């Protein structure tokens, strides 16, 4: 092999070594930077999205409730409690949604900022009850309030990122305002204005858009409706010619399917955004995209124009 060829091969080997070293160091640096980021532990999907939208890469936002599970029925493991204890923030929905959060928050170190988001939004009382409906994120105005709250809290704790948080929050709020306008125009003129669902999760969405919300069961997803309630809803569907019964994909839909069969209506899933599935995460679904999918189903079911 001549000297020229040896020099060329030597140069290539050196360049490969340099490239590998650079990539390895960059990967190690990125891993180290990620490990150094303050942790924000959040309970529900909507809190995860808002926190991520505001902080981007400056904070490590970690959801507590596993994907695809019923958030109502969740209880954290010791490992998940340990994760929360290492966080800079613990943010939960409140209003009775996470019964486990109330007992945990009093055991956390004083260094953790604990935020009960229900104290920063507009809440509705449950029908004929003193309890509050915790599904407040389905009112887009409340999502805007949640964004403003976390921008202020993150800025207070990490003032060096003030501009980042403000700029990101401004962009996200603009998206929410556009979504709100599309809901208002899309549901303005509809032949039917009654939203029937298997679980009482859509009260805020209905109220914000002038719809009547009728649910088969109450706030708890493991309730069993009485025969009398089922009979009344069947009669309501037939009387008003309602063509769609909505149900949540993450909880049992047997009753909704039964009512649909009895009345000739169609049973369709409607996403309350308490949690998302693995498939929704993999397909990069967001609050906005899921809410737009919900809007398309509502406008069709309610015969809007």
C-alpha positions in Angstrom: 0.0 0.0 0.0 1.5 3.4 -1.0 2.1 6.3 1.4 -0.7 8.4 -0.2 -3.3 5.7 0.4 -2.1 5.2 4.0 -2.4 9.0 4.7 -5.9 9.1 3.3 -7.0 6.1 5.3 -5.4 7.5 8.4 -7.2 10.8 7.9 -10.5 9.0 7.6 -9.9 7.0 10.8 -9.1 10.2 12.7 -12.2 11.9 11.4 -14.4 9.0 12.4 -12.8 8.9 15.9 -13.4 12.7 16.3 -17.0 12.4 15.1 -17.8 9.4 17.5 -16.1 11.3 20.4 -18.1 14.4 19.6 -21.4 12.5 19.4 -20.7 10.6 22.6 -19.8 13.7 24.5 -22.9 15.5 23.2 -25.2 12.6 24.1 -23.6 12.5 27.6 -24.0 16.3 27.9 -27.6 16.1 26.9 -28.3 13.3 29.4 -26.5 15.3 32.1 -28.5 18.5 31.2 -31.8 16.5 31.3 -30.8 15.0 34.7 -30.1 18.5 36.0 -33.4 20.0 34.9 -35.8 20.7 37.8 -38.7 18.1 37.9 -42.3 19.1 37.7 -44.7 16.2 38.7 -48.2 16.6 37.4 -51.3 14.4 37.9 -53.5 14.9 34.8 -52.8 15.1 31.1 -53.9 18.7 30.7 -51.6 19.8 33.4 -48.8 17.9 31.7 -49.5 19.7 28.4 -49.8 23.2 29.9 -46.6 22.7 31.9 -44.7 21.4 28.9 -46.0 24.1 26.6 -44.7 26.8 28.9 -41.4 25.3 30.1 -40.3 23.5 26.9 -36.8 22.1 27.6 -36.1 24.1 30.8 -38.1 21.8 33.1 -38.5 18.0 33.2 -42.3 17.5 33.3 -43.3 14.0 34.5 -46.9 12.7 34.5 -47.9 10.6 37.5 -51.0 8.8 36.2 -50.0 6.1 33.7 -51.2 6.4 30.1 -54.4 4.7 29.2 -55.5 4.3 32.8 -58.7 5.6 34.5 -57.4 8.7 36.3 -60.4 8.5 38.7 -59.3 5.1 40.0 -55.6 5.7 40.2 -53.5 5.5 43.4 -49.7 6.2 43.3 -47.1 3.6 44.1 -44.3 4.2 46.6 -41.9 4.8 43.7 -44.2 7.5 42.3 -44.5 9.1 45.7 -40.7 9.1 45.8 -40.6 10.8 42.4 -43.0 13.5 43.6 -40.7 14.1 46.7 -37.8 14.9 44.4 -39.7 17.5 42.4 -39.6 21.2 42.4 -43.3 21.3 41.7 -46.2 19.0 42.5 -49.2 20.1 40.5 -52.6 18.4 40.8 -56.1 19.0 39.4 -57.9 19.2 42.8 -61.6 19.6 43.4 -61.8 16.0 44.6 -60.4 14.5 41.4 -57.3 13.0 43.0 -58.3 11.7 46.4 -54.7 10.5 46.9 -53.2 14.0 46.5 -54.6 15.5 49.6 -52.9 12.9 51.9 -49.6 13.1 50.0 -49.1 16.8 49.9 -48.8 17.2 53.6 -45.9 14.8 53.7 -43.8 16.5 51.1 -40.7 18.6 51.8 -41.2 22.4 52.2 -38.9 22.9 49.1 -41.7 21.6 46.8 -44.2 24.1 45.4 -47.5 22.3 45.7 -50.2 23.7 43.4 -53.9 22.7 43.6 -55.0 24.0 40.2 -58.7 24.0 41.2 -57.9 27.1 43.3 -57.0 29.1 40.2 -60.0 28.4 37.9 -63.7 28.8 37.7 -65.5 25.8 39.2 -69.1 24.5 38.8 -71.0 22.7 41.5 -72.2 19.3 40.6 -76.0 19.1 39.9 -78.0 18.7 43.1 -74.8 18.4 45.1 -72.4 20.4 47.1 -69.4 18.8 45.4 -67.5 20.6 42.6 -67.1 19.1 39.1 -63.4 18.6 38.7 -63.4 18.4 34.8 -62.8 22.1 34.5 -60.2 22.0 31.7 -63.0 21.3 29.2 -63.9 25.0 29.5 -61.2 26.5 27.3 -61.2 29.7 29.5 -60.0 27.5 32.4 -57.2 26.2 30.3 -56.1 29.8 29.7 -56.3 30.4 33.4 -54.2 27.3 34.0 -51.6 28.6 31.6 -51.4 32.0 33.2 -51.1 30.4 36.6 -48.2 28.1 35.7 -46.4 30.9 33.8 -46.5 33.0 37.0 -45.5 30.1 39.3 -42.6 29.0 37.1 -41.4 32.6 36.7 -41.4 33.1 40.5 -39.3 29.9 41.1 -37.0 30.3 38.1 -36.9 34.0 37.2 -33.9 33.5 34.8 -36.4 31.9 32.4 -39.0 34.7 32.6 -38.9 35.6 28.9 -39.1 31.9 27.8 -42.1 31.2 30.0 -43.9 34.4 28.9 -43.2 33.9 25.2 -44.3 30.2 25.3 -47.4 31.0 27.3 -48.4 33.8 24.9 -48.2 31.4 21.9 -50.2 28.7 23.7 -52.9 31.0 24.9 -53.3 32.3 21.3 -53.9 28.7 20.2 -56.5 28.2 23.0 -58.3 31.4 22.1 -58.6 30.3 18.4 -59.9 26.9 19.6 -62.5 28.7 21.8 -63.7 30.8 18.8 -64.0 27.7 16.6 -66.1 26.0 19.3 -68.4 29.0 19.6 -69.0 29.3 15.9 -69.2 25.5 15.3 -71.8 25.0 18.0 -73.7 28.2 17.5 -76.6 26.9 15.4 -77.5 23.2 16.0 -80.8 21.3 15.6 -80.1 19.4 18.9 -78.4 20.9 21.9 -78.5 18.0 24.3 -75.2 16.1 25.0 -75.8 12.7 26.5 -72.8 10.8 27.8 -72.2 7.8 30.0 -70.1 9.7 32.6 -70.7 13.2 33.9 -67.4 14.6 32.5 -68.7 17.2 30.0 -70.5 19.7 32.1 -68.0 22.5 31.5 -67.8 21.9 27.8 -71.6 22.0 27.6 -72.0 25.1 29.8 -69.3 27.0 27.9 -71.1 26.3 24.6 -74.8 26.6 25.5 -75.5 22.8 25.5 -77.6 20.8 27.9 -75.5 18.0 29.5 -77.3 14.8 30.5 -75.2 12.0 32.0 -76.0 8.3 32.7 -73.8 8.2 35.8 -72.3 10.9 38.0 -68.8 12.2 38.6 -67.4 8.8 39.7 -66.6 6.5 36.7 -67.4 3.3 38.7 -71.0 4.2 39.5 -73.8 1.9 38.4 -76.9 3.7 37.1 -80.4 2.6 38.3 -82.9 1.0 36.0 -85.1 4.1 36.5 -82.3 6.5 35.3 -81.7 4.3 32.2 -85.4 4.3 31.4 -85.6 8.1 31.7 -82.7 8.6 29.4 -84.1 6.2 26.8 -87.4 8.1 26.9 -85.5 11.4 26.5 -83.5 10.1 23.5 -86.7 8.9 21.8 -88.7 12.0 22.6 -86.1 14.4 21.2 -84.8 12.2 18.3 -81.3 12.3 19.7 -79.0 10.3 17.4 -75.8 9.9 19.4 -74.9 8.7 22.8 -71.3 9.6 23.8 -69.0 7.5 26.0 -65.4 7.6 27.3 -63.0 5.0 25.8 -61.2 4.5 29.1 -64.2 3.4 31.1 -67.0 0.8 30.7 -69.4 1.7 27.9 -71.9 -1.1 28.3 -74.7 1.1 29.5 -74.2 3.7 26.7 -74.2 0.9 24.1 -77.4 -0.6 25.6 -79.2 2.8 25.4 -78.0 3.3 21.9 -79.3 -0.1 20.9 -82.6 0.4 22.6 -83.2 3.8 20.8 -81.5 3.3 17.5 -78.9 5.9 18.3 -75.2 5.6 17.6 -72.7 5.2 20.4 -69.5 7.3 19.8 -66.4 8.0 22.0 -65.8 11.5 23.2 -62.5 12.3 24.9 -62.8 14.1 28.3 -58.9 14.5 28.4 -58.6 13.1 31.9 -55.9 11.0 30.4 -54.7 9.8 27.0 -53.9 6.4 25.5 -50.6 5.1 24.3 -51.9 5.3 20.7 -52.8 9.0 21.2 -49.4 9.8 22.6 -47.6 7.9 19.8 -49.7 9.8 17.2 -48.7 13.1 18.9 -52.2 14.0 20.0 -52.6 17.3 22.0 -55.3 19.0 23.9 -56.1 21.1 20.8 -56.2 18.2 18.4 -58.4 16.0 20.7 -60.7 19.0 21.4 -61.0 19.5 17.6 -61.9 15.9 17.1 -64.5 16.2 19.9 -65.9 19.3 18.1 -66.2 17.5 14.8 -68.2 14.7 16.5 -70.4 17.2 18.4 -71.3 19.2 15.4 -72.2 16.1 13.4 -74.2 14.5 16.3 -76.1 17.8 17.0 -76.7 18.6 13.4 -75.0 22.0 13.5 -74.6 24.2 10.5 
